[in-house]
Amino acid sequence: MDTSLSERLASAPVVPLIGENDADRAVKTAGALGAGGLSVIEVVMRSDDAQKGMEAILAQTEGLIVGAGTVLTLDQAKSVRASGAEFIVSPGLVDEIAEYCLAEEIPFFPGTMTAGEVQRAYALGLRDVKFFPASLAGGVPMLKALSSVFREMRFMPTGGVSAGNLAQFLELPSVLACGGSWLTPKEAVASGDYSKITTLASEALAIAQSAR
């Protein structure tokens, strides 16, 4: 993994998700998260203009590491990389995306939820993966089981992670960081209540630092 990304996640192991179709709101949301101490941000490609939002964040903010999430195809991976994505996240494991990211030395976190998927990621040369959807895939007990077998692997649980269970995930040595959308509630973004987002980010950071 890129050294700067690894260092950021070590000090603040929480990756908020931004799923905003409006570029201005995306920028303000990213700024609010940064103000709360979270500087690694995943912009999910779940809408037509999400990539424009990511580009705006990269152009209009400083001090953040910004990646693209919900990347489904190799062409999409190449496109978000060309737009400046500093890491790539997928909901599942696709060999050609993994091979592209490894060849280009782009941090890549493919979604895994079974031993077979984790083993496939390991065979491809990956050592960091997303664990998704974390709550439905077995949560902390499942991660403990996987970690006992795949001792070199590190996981980023996402999907069902919240302030209520964040500490439980981060207490596991194999957990690199946790991702989540609870930090960017739609109603707060829609109403322009960015102070709430900053507060949620600060609270998550405090939980993370206490757990580690």
N, C-alpha and C positions, 0 to 999 in steps of 0.2 A: 504494500500500500504506500501511496505517496506520503512522505514524511510529515509534511505540514498538515495533511488531513488526519493522520494518525495522532499527531500531537494535539490537535484541536479536540478530537474525540476523547482523548485521554483526560483532558481537563474539563470537558463538558460533554459527557456521553449521551446526549439527547439530540435527535435529528427531527425537527419539526417539518411537517408536510404543508406545502402551500398548494392549494387546488383552486386557483382564482383565474377567471377568464378575462378580467380587466387588468391591464398592465399597471395602471396607477395604483390600484388597490394591492396588487402583488408587491410593488415596490414598498408601499407603506407598511404592509404586513411584515415584509422581510426586515425593514428598519426597526419595527417594534420588537421583533424577535431578537435582533442584535442588541437592542437596548436592554433586553432582559438577560443577556449573557450567552445566548445561543447563536453561534456563528457558522454552523454547518447546516445548510438548508436544502431540502429536497423539493423541487417543483414538479408536481406530478402532471404528466402529459395526458390528462383525462378530458381535455376540451380542445376545441379548434385553435384557440388563441393562447393556450398555456405556454407554448414555446416562446411567443412574443413576450409574455410576462417574465419568463426566465431571462430573456435577452435584456429586458428593461432593468431587472434587478442587477444583472452583471454590469450594466452600463451606468447605473445611477446610484449604486451603493459602494461602500468601501469596507474592507475587513471581513467580508463574508466568503465562505466557500460554498458555491452553489452547484448543485447537481440536478440531474433530470431523473425523475421516477416514472414508473409505469411505461417503460420502454419495451415495446413488444416485438420489434423486428430489427434486423440488421440495418436496413435503410434508415430507420428512425434513430438508431444508435449513432450512425454516421452523421445524421442531420443535427441532432442535439449537440454532438461533439463539435461540429462546425460552428454552432451558435455559441460555443464557449462552455458547455457543461464540464464541470471539473470532476465529476464522478457520475456513474450511471447505475440505476437500480431497475430491476425487472421483477414482475410478480412471480415469474417462474424461471427455470433454467433452460436456456436455449444455447446449444453448443456454439453456433456461429457468432452469436453476440459475445459469448465468453472468449472465444478465440480472437475475435477482433479486438476486444478490450485488452486482453493479455498482450497481443502483438503491439498495440499502440501504447501500452503501459498506462491505461486508464483504469482507475479504481472501479471495480464492478461488483455489485452486490445482487446476485440472482436470488429469487425467492426459492426456498426449499422448505419442505415440511416432513419429509420421510428420510429414512436412512439411505435408501437407494439414491435419492436426489443429492444428498450431502456427499455420498461416496462418488457420484458422477462428477460433482463439482471438484472434489479432491483430485480425482483422476485427470481432470482438465488442467489442474495446476492452481486452482483457486484455494485460498485459505481463509477468506472472509465471505460470508454469505448472509443473505437476509433469511429470517425465519418467519414465514408468512403463510396463512394468517395465524399469528402467534397464539391467540386465545383458543381458536378452534383446532389448532394443530397439537394441542396438549399442554401449552403453556410451560411453566417452570419445570414440572416433572419430566416432560418430553425433552426439554433442553438439557436437563441433567443426564438423561439417558444417552442422548446423542453425544454429549460432551465426554462422557466416559469412554466412548468408543473412538471418536474422532478428536484425539487430544490436541491436534494442531489447528483445528478449525475454530474460528471465532464467529459469533452470530450477532445479527442485528434484528431482534424481535420487533415486528411491526404488525399491527392489526389486533385491536383489542387492548393495546397498552394504554394506560391512563395514569393519572397522578396516584390513584389508589393502589396500583400494583407495580409501579415503576421501580421502586426499591427492591422488590422481590426478584425482578429480572436482573437488575444491575449488581445484585449481590453475587451472582454467578460469575466466576472468573472467566468463563468462556464468552461472556456477553461483551461485545465491543462497544455497543451503544444501543439505544432503543429509539425507534422511530414512531411518530404518532401525529394524528390530526387533531387530537384534543387540544393542542396548543393554539390552534387557529380556528376557533369555532365560527361557523358560517354567519351566525347572527351578529357576532362582534365585527367581522369584516364588513358585512353588508351595512351596518349602522355606523361604521367608522370609529368604533370603540377600540382604538389601537392600544390604549392604556391597559385594557383588560388583557390583551395579548402579551404585552410586556410583563404584566403581573404573573400570568400563567407561565411564561418562560422563566422568570425569576424563581418561581416556586419549584418548577421542575429542576432547575439547576441546583437549588438548595437540597432537594431530595436526592439527586444524583451524587452530590458531593458528600452527603451524609452516608449514603449507601457504600461509597467507595473508600 
